[in-house]
């Protein structure tokens, strides 16, 4: 395959904790709020578990963050403490039909919360960074672990209220999710962009960084706006760690593209 020494052509952003739903104190709305970003799925899971007579703390709910939300719910139900709570509340161990039913309940709840004014508001600097990248000819994509109703609702609200529009979005319902590479590939296919060295995947959770690495794209971990902290993201071995999306244009133009021209590849390799 010919050596790629061109420019970055596609940037794929995560949604909550990357574009919107950043860190803030919303204890006036959610008394258990921990002040961190990516509250929408946490609040939604909390409500569903409470409805089912269970009390799952936010720290536990956050552990599988980044997965498609049905898989996220499965991981939570597999937790021994949560599984015990389910058994005590329902009189039996959880089953696949129980998971299906709870996820069906989860869908409209997470859409409502994720599109609320406080949580859909873009993180500072995101719109300006996206405008700068688009002005340079870079396409903008987005992938997320949200079900289709919530993702579509957030995309629509961002476009209508804030002028934030993506050129392509991945299908989280039909495409295998993180840490596999397929959401990245879905965006690349829709944008008709290749090879993977022409792509940057930016995310605030380790699962999204693994997704980008497994796809062969450049990875930028965002440690100040999302769910995972610096140390957890660093352990995922991204190409770069930056505070947020606002730093991506400078990173791409001043760091990544010069490396591409030198024949370097994502992950620190050098094309020979």
C-alpha positions as CSV (number, residue, x, y, z in Angstrom):
1,X,0.0,0.0,0.0
2,X,1.4,3.4,-0.9
3,X,2.8,5.4,2.0
4,X,0.4,8.1,3.2
5,X,2.0,11.5,3.7
6,X,-1.0,13.7,3.3
7,X,-3.2,15.8,5.6
8,X,-5.7,14.8,8.2
9,X,-9.0,14.4,6.4
10,X,-11.5,13.3,9.1
11,X,-11.8,13.9,12.8
12,X,-14.2,11.6,14.7
13,X,-15.4,13.0,18.0
14,X,-17.2,11.2,20.8
15,X,-20.4,12.9,22.0
16,X,-21.0,13.3,25.8
17,X,-17.9,14.5,27.6
18,X,-16.3,15.5,24.3
19,X,-18.8,17.7,22.5
20,X,-21.4,18.3,25.2
21,X,-22.4,17.2,28.7
22,X,-19.2,18.5,30.2
23,X,-18.2,18.7,33.9
24,X,-20.5,20.9,36.1
25,X,-22.2,20.9,39.4
26,X,-25.9,20.1,38.9
27,X,-26.8,19.0,42.5
28,X,-29.8,21.3,42.3
29,X,-31.2,18.9,39.6
30,X,-29.5,15.7,40.6
31,X,-28.7,15.5,44.3
32,X,-26.3,12.6,43.8
33,X,-24.3,14.5,41.2
34,X,-20.6,13.9,41.5
35,X,-19.7,17.1,39.5
36,X,-18.1,15.0,36.6
37,X,-19.0,15.1,33.0
38,X,-21.2,12.6,31.1
39,X,-24.1,12.8,33.5
40,X,-26.8,11.9,31.0
41,X,-26.4,8.1,30.9
42,X,-25.6,8.0,34.6
43,X,-28.8,9.8,35.6
44,X,-30.8,7.6,33.2
45,X,-29.3,4.3,34.6
46,X,-29.9,5.6,38.1
47,X,-33.6,6.2,37.3
48,X,-34.1,2.8,35.8
49,X,-32.4,1.0,38.7
50,X,-34.4,3.0,41.2
51,X,-37.6,2.1,39.4
52,X,-36.6,-1.5,39.8
53,X,-36.0,-1.2,43.6
54,X,-32.2,-1.0,43.3
55,X,-29.7,1.6,44.6
56,X,-26.6,1.7,42.4
57,X,-24.1,4.5,43.1
58,X,-22.8,6.8,40.4
59,X,-19.2,5.5,40.7
60,X,-20.4,2.0,39.9
61,X,-22.6,3.2,37.0
62,X,-19.6,5.0,35.5
63,X,-17.3,2.0,35.4
64,X,-18.3,0.6,31.9
65,X,-18.5,4.1,30.3
66,X,-18.0,4.3,26.6
67,X,-19.7,1.0,25.7
68,X,-23.0,0.9,23.8
69,X,-25.6,1.5,26.5
70,X,-27.2,-1.9,26.3
71,X,-23.7,-3.5,26.9
72,X,-23.1,-0.9,29.6
73,X,-26.3,-2.1,31.3
74,X,-25.2,-5.7,30.9
75,X,-21.9,-5.0,32.5
76,X,-23.6,-3.3,35.5
77,X,-26.0,-6.3,35.9
78,X,-23.0,-8.6,35.9
79,X,-21.5,-6.7,38.8
80,X,-21.9,-9.0,41.9
81,X,-23.3,-6.2,44.1
82,X,-25.8,-5.1,41.4
83,X,-26.7,-8.7,40.6
84,X,-27.5,-9.3,44.3
85,X,-29.7,-6.2,44.4
86,X,-31.6,-7.4,41.4
87,X,-32.1,-10.8,42.9
88,X,-33.4,-9.2,46.2
89,X,-35.7,-6.9,44.3
90,X,-37.1,-9.4,41.8
91,X,-36.8,-12.7,43.5
92,X,-34.6,-14.2,40.8
93,X,-31.4,-13.7,38.9
94,X,-31.5,-11.3,36.0
95,X,-32.1,-12.8,32.5
96,X,-31.8,-11.6,29.0
97,X,-35.5,-10.7,28.9
98,X,-34.9,-8.6,32.0
99,X,-32.1,-6.8,30.3
100,X,-34.1,-6.3,27.2
101,X,-37.0,-4.8,29.2
102,X,-34.8,-2.5,31.3
103,X,-33.0,-1.3,28.2
104,X,-36.4,-0.6,26.5
105,X,-37.3,1.6,29.5
106,X,-33.8,3.2,29.4
107,X,-34.1,4.5,25.8
108,X,-36.7,7.3,26.2
109,X,-35.2,8.3,29.6
110,X,-31.7,8.8,28.3
111,X,-33.0,10.8,25.3
112,X,-34.9,13.1,27.6
113,X,-32.0,13.7,29.8
114,X,-29.3,14.0,27.1
115,X,-31.2,16.7,25.3
116,X,-32.0,18.7,28.4
117,X,-30.7,22.3,28.2
118,X,-28.1,21.8,30.9
119,X,-26.5,18.7,29.4
120,X,-26.8,19.2,25.6
121,X,-24.9,22.6,25.9
122,X,-21.6,22.4,24.0
123,X,-18.4,22.4,25.9
124,X,-16.5,25.7,25.6
125,X,-14.3,25.9,22.5
126,X,-15.9,23.0,20.7
127,X,-17.8,25.0,18.1
128,X,-14.8,27.2,17.3
129,X,-12.5,24.2,16.9
130,X,-14.9,22.4,14.6
131,X,-15.3,25.6,12.5
132,X,-11.5,25.9,12.2
133,X,-11.1,22.3,11.2
134,X,-13.9,22.5,8.7
135,X,-12.4,25.7,7.2
136,X,-9.2,23.7,6.6
137,X,-11.1,21.0,4.7
138,X,-11.3,18.5,7.5
139,X,-14.5,16.4,7.7
140,X,-16.1,16.0,11.1
141,X,-17.7,12.8,12.3
142,X,-19.2,11.6,15.6
143,X,-19.7,8.2,17.2
144,X,-21.3,7.4,20.6
145,X,-22.5,4.7,22.8
146,X,-26.0,6.2,22.9
147,X,-29.0,4.4,21.4
148,X,-30.3,5.9,18.2
149,X,-33.1,7.9,19.8
150,X,-30.7,9.8,22.2
151,X,-28.0,10.2,19.6
152,X,-30.4,11.6,17.0
153,X,-32.0,13.9,19.5
154,X,-28.6,15.3,20.6
155,X,-27.4,15.8,17.0
156,X,-30.6,17.6,16.1
157,X,-30.5,19.9,19.2
158,X,-26.8,20.7,18.7
159,X,-27.6,21.6,15.1
160,X,-30.7,23.7,15.7
161,X,-29.6,25.5,18.8
162,X,-25.8,25.8,18.4
163,X,-25.0,25.3,14.8
164,X,-22.9,22.2,15.5
165,X,-23.3,19.8,12.6
166,X,-21.4,16.6,11.8
167,X,-20.6,15.4,8.2
168,X,-21.0,11.8,9.2
169,X,-22.2,9.8,12.3
170,X,-21.7,6.2,13.1
171,X,-24.6,3.8,13.6
172,X,-24.2,2.6,17.2
173,X,-27.2,0.3,16.9
174,X,-26.0,-1.8,14.0
175,X,-22.2,-1.5,14.2
176,X,-20.1,-3.3,16.7
177,X,-19.0,-0.9,19.3
178,X,-15.9,-0.1,21.4
179,X,-13.2,-1.2,22.0
180,X,-13.5,-2.6,18.4
181,X,-12.6,-0.4,15.5
182,X,-15.9,-0.6,13.6
183,X,-17.5,2.7,14.6
184,X,-14.4,4.5,13.2
185,X,-14.7,2.4,10.0
186,X,-18.3,3.3,9.7
187,X,-17.5,7.0,9.7
188,X,-14.6,6.5,7.3
189,X,-16.9,4.6,4.9
190,X,-19.6,7.2,5.0
191,X,-17.0,10.0,4.5
192,X,-15.1,8.0,1.9
193,X,-11.9,8.7,3.8
194,X,-8.9,6.4,3.9
195,X,-6.3,5.2,5.0
196,X,-6.8,5.3,8.7
197,X,-3.7,7.5,9.1
198,X,-5.8,10.3,7.6
199,X,-8.1,10.1,10.6
200,X,-8.0,11.4,14.2
201,X,-10.3,9.8,16.8
202,X,-10.8,12.0,19.9
203,X,-12.5,10.7,23.0
204,X,-12.8,11.2,26.7
205,X,-12.9,7.5,27.7
206,X,-10.4,4.8,27.4
207,X,-12.7,2.5,25.4
208,X,-12.9,5.2,22.7
209,X,-9.1,5.5,22.6
210,X,-8.8,1.7,22.2
211,X,-11.4,2.0,19.4
212,X,-9.3,4.5,17.6
213,X,-6.0,2.6,18.1
214,X,-7.6,-0.6,16.9
215,X,-8.7,1.2,13.8
216,X,-5.2,2.4,13.1
217,X,-6.2,6.1,13.5
218,X,-4.4,8.8,15.4
219,X,-5.9,9.1,18.9
220,X,-6.3,12.2,21.1
221,X,-7.4,11.6,24.7
222,X,-9.4,14.5,26.2
223,X,-8.7,14.5,29.9
224,X,-10.3,17.7,31.2
225,X,-13.9,17.6,29.8
226,X,-15.1,14.0,30.1
227,X,-15.5,10.9,32.2
228,X,-12.0,9.4,32.5
229,X,-9.1,11.2,34.2
230,X,-5.6,11.8,32.9
231,X,-4.1,8.6,34.4
232,X,-6.9,6.3,33.1
233,X,-6.6,7.8,29.6
234,X,-2.8,7.7,29.6
235,X,-3.0,3.9,30.4
236,X,-4.9,3.5,27.1
237,X,-1.8,4.7,25.4
238,X,-3.2,7.4,23.1
239,X,-1.0,9.3,20.6
240,X,-1.7,12.5,22.5
241,X,-3.4,13.7,25.7
242,X,-5.0,17.2,25.5
243,X,-7.5,18.9,27.8
244,X,-10.3,19.2,25.2
245,X,-11.6,19.6,21.7
246,X,-10.5,23.2,21.5
247,X,-6.9,22.0,21.3
248,X,-7.4,19.7,18.3
249,X,-6.7,22.2,15.5
250,X,-3.3,23.1,16.9
251,X,-2.5,19.5,17.6
252,X,-3.4,18.4,14.1
253,X,-1.8,21.2,12.2
254,X,1.4,21.6,14.3
255,X,2.0,18.0,15.5
256,X,0.2,15.3,13.6
257,X,0.5,16.5,10.0
258,X,4.2,17.2,10.3
259,X,4.7,13.7,11.6
260,X,2.7,12.4,8.6
261,X,5.0,14.2,6.2
262,X,7.9,12.6,7.9
263,X,6.4,9.2,7.3
264,X,5.4,8.5,10.9
265,X,2.3,6.5,11.7
266,X,-0.2,6.4,14.6
267,X,1.1,4.6,17.6
268,X,4.7,5.8,17.2
269,X,5.6,3.6,14.3
270,X,7.5,4.9,11.3
271,X,6.6,4.0,7.7
272,X,9.6,2.6,5.8
